[in-house]
Amino acid sequence: MELGNISQPTYGPGPEAPGSSTPGLVTMAHGFLRLVQPNPLPVELIDFGQSQSEFNQEDIQELLLYELGFLICAAIGVLFIILVPLVGCCFCCCRC
């Protein structure tokens, strides 16, 4: 493995997405993730050295706002997990 010039590093454009045999699915997954989470993580709010009691209300609201897309998707998922078997049971048991 060649390290190159450590005192004068050269930076490239960054990692590229790996090639895939299903580019449509990759595009769809990335589009969904950008839709659910368009904002970057507020790293300045996360300090693992501080205790839980030091979080103020604004920090908690900002983190919840960051996670809002994932929370909505989780709520819809739980509704489907509960409602789909319930509706299926009603259709099977109540065939009038």
Protein Blocks (a to p, Z undefined) as FASTA:
>chain_A
ZZbjfklccddebjcddddfblmlmmmmmmmmmmmmmcccdfklpcfkbcfklpcfklmm
mmmmmmmmmmmmmmmmmmmmmmmmmmmmmmmmmcZZ
